[in-house]
Every structure is written in structure tokens, then in C-alpha cells.
Amino acid sequence: MKNKYIYLGLIGAVLLGIGDWLLGFVNATAPTAEAFAYIRAGHAAEDYSLMRPTLAMALGAIGALFYYPCFVHMGDIVTDEKKRKSLNFLFGLSSFSLTLIHNFYAIIVFVYAWMMRNGGEALAGDLSMAMDGAMDKGVMVGFLALGAAQIVLFLRIVKGQTIFPRQAVIFHPLVWLIVFTLIGTVLVSGNAFTYGLYTFGTNGGMIIWLVAVLVLSRDLAS
């Protein structure tokens, strides 16, 4: 994987990661009225600026432009040409999925926060769940596409089918997504930082993986 694609991917991951923190760094207690599962009490607060989900959407759209050329080369570390091309294709599709999922959450947070100011908590909660019901199938397909690409890459590393040693799997994005999710929702749940960390899981894992790819590639070259 050429360095230029790694750097582009890192820019994309950082941009979407900033958007993650804009969405997730909030009071993480549950809202008093029923709402979409991701919504927290902090999204209902008067001091939660609508600029935060707006910027998250903008950063998601810009970040996707940097992510895509990286994702279509994510399989370059695979030694077999046929498997390499199929993985690159799968990651290319998953780059659109990642953008879809990111903006889905940002849109619902924006609508919920806006409706809290203009229609009240009950209406905001109902609308967030209605939007989830209308979009959940598309988002589920997005999660499946993203998950499939990541799992295939994980297996290629574990099976020794890449240019890196099997131990490189500890840097795989799925590993760190699980770590961030455990920290954010199980081990130290309930505060703004850990909920932000949970939201940041996918892009945070990508940052760790791409930095590892950069370092490991330099080690191989030397």
C-alpha cells in the first residue's frame, strides 16, 4: 500500500473522527423520553449546539473523499492477486457504507436536537425513532458491507496471506473498535468522554491500523 493512500486515509479518518467526537462527547445518561438508541441526554441539552451535528455531516462528506482512495487499496497488503483485488473492491463499497452510517447518526442527532427546541422531548424522540425505522434497512446493509470487508481483512492477516506477520492483527481496526466499545459502554460507561470514545471506535480503529501499516511497510522496505 503506497504511502500516499495511507496519508489520504488518515486524513479521512481524522475528519470523520472529529465528527464522531462532535456527536458523541455529550452527557451520556439516557434521555427521559424514549428515543433512538444512540440519543443521549446531552443531545437534548440547550447548550448542545446544532453546529455540532452540522459540522459532523460536513466533515463526513469531506472525509469520504479522502477515505475512498485509501479504501480501494486496503487490500494491497494481500499477497494473492485475486484475493487482493476482491478485498479492494469490498473495501471500496464499504467506504460508502461508512459515510452513510456516519451521516445517518449526524442527521438524527441534528433533527432530535432541533425538535427538542421546537416541539418538545416526546415529539423529538418519536421523530428520531421514525427516522430510524425509515432508514434502518439501508444502515444495516452499510454495517454488513463494512463488517464484511473488515472481517475478510482480519482473516487474511490471521492466515498469513499478507505481507505482514500474523501478529499485525493486534492493530486491526476491529480489534480497536471492540476495545473502544468495551471502554465506552461497559467498563467506564456513563460519561461524555467514554461515549465519545465509543462513537469514535470505527475511525479510531482505522487511525491505529493505518499508522501501523505505515510503520510496518517502512520496516519491510528497510
N, C-alpha and C positions, 0 to 999 in steps of 0.2 A: 504494500500500500504506500503510495507516494506521499511524501510529507505534506505537499500542498493540499491533498484531500483530508489529511488528518487535521491540519490547521483550520480548514473550512468547517470541518465537523465540530471542532472545539468552539469556534465562533458561534455556530448554530446552537450547540448545547448550552453555552453560557447565556445566549439571548433567551432561549426558552426557559433556562433555569432561573433567570431573573424574573421572568413571568410567573414561574412556579411560586417563587417567594412572595411576589405581589399578591397572589391569590391565597397562599396558604399561611402566611405569617399573621395570624389573627387569633383572638381568644378562641380556643378550641373546644369549649364546652358546647353541648348540643343546644340548638335553639329551643325555645319553649313551645313553639308550634311545629307540627310535622312539616318536613321539607325534604328536598332532595338530599340523599345521604351525605354528599360532600359538604353541604352547607353547615357552617358553624355559627355560634352566637356572634362572633366577631364580624361576620358579613352583614349582620343586622344592625351593627352599631352605627351611630350617627357620624362618628369620626372615620368610618371606612369610606374612603374617597372612591367615587365612581371612576376616577382616573386610573385606579389600580387595575381593575379588570380590562379597562380600555387599553392601557399600555401592555398588559399581558397578551391581548389579542394582536396588537401591532408587532410586538416582539416575536410572537409565534409565527406571524406571516413572514417577517424578515428573516428570522432564524431558519425557517424552512428552506429558503433559497440557498443558505449555506449548508444545511444538513444534506440536501439531496445529492450533490456531487460526492459527498463523503459516503453516504449510504450505498450508492451504486458501486462502490469499491470496497465495501466492508468485507467481502469475500475474497479479496485479493491475497489474503494470507493462506488460503486453502491451496494445497499442492496440486490436487487433481483439477484439470482444466474444466471438465464438465460440471463437477461439483462447485467449482469456483463461480462459474457463470450463473448457475441456478441460484446460488446464495446471493450473488449481487442483484439478480432480478428480484428475489424475495425481499431483500432489504430496500430496494428501490420502491417497491409497493408500500413497505412499512413506513417509509418516510412520510408519505401522505397520511397514513393512519395516525402517526404521532402528532402531526399538525391538526388533524381532525379532532383527536381526543383533547389536546391542549385547548383549542378554541371552543370546544363544546363546554368544558368546565368554565372557561372565562365568560362565555355568553350567559350561562345560567347564573353565575355569581353576579354579573352585571345586572341582569333582569331582576334577580332576587333583591339586590341592594337598592335598585331604583324603586321597585314596587314597595319595599319597606317604607320608603319616604312618601309614597303617593297613594298606597292602597291598604297598608297595614300588614301585619305579620301573617295573618291567616291567608290572605289573598296571595302574598308573596310566596308562601310555602306551597299553596295549591298550584300556582303557576309554574314553580320550579319542578314540581313532580309531573305536571302535564308536559312540560318540555322534555323531561327525561323520558317519559313514555313515548313521545313522538320521535325521539332521536336514538333511543336505546339500541335498536337493532343495528343501525349504522355504526354506532360506537362499539358495539360488541364485535362486529366484523373487524373494526380497526384494531381492537385489542387482540383478536385472534391472529391477524396478519403480523402485528408487531411481535406477539409472543412466539409465533411460528419461526420467524426469522432469528430471533434470539436463541431459541431452543436448538435450532439446527446449528448455529454457530457454536454454541456450547458443546454439542455432541462432536462436532468436527475437532474441537480442541482436545476434548477428553480422549477421543480415539486416536490422537496423534496424527491427524490429517492436515495439519497446518505447519507453517514454517517455525512456529513457536513450540517450546516444550509444553507438555501437558500441564505443568504447574501454572502456566499462564491463565488457567481457568479461574484462579482466585481473583483476577482482575475483571472477569466477565461482567457486563452490565447487570445481568440477572442476579448475580451474587450480591452486588451492592444495592440493587433495588430491594432485595429481601432484607438486607441489613438496615437500610434506611426505614423500611416499612415497620420492621420489628421495633426499632428505636422509637419511631414516631407514633405508633398505635398500640404497642403492647408494653414495652419496657418502661418508657418515660412518657406516657400519654397525658394529654390534657392541657398543654401549654402551647403558646404561639410558636416557639422555636421548633419543637418536635413535630408540630403539624406542618410547619413549613418544610421541615426535613422530609417528612412523609410525602408531601406534594412534589418535592424536588427529586424523588427517588429515581425516576427513569432517566432524567437528564443528568443527574449527579452520577449515576452509574456509567453513562456514556462518557462523561468527562474523565472519570477514572480509567475507563477502558482505552480511550484514545491516547491519553498520556502514556499508558502502559505500552500501547502499540508503538508509539514514537520511540520510547526508550528501548524496547526490545528490538526494534528494527535497527536502531543505531548499534546496539550490541552485536547483532548479526553481521552488520556491514563492517564492523571493526574486526 
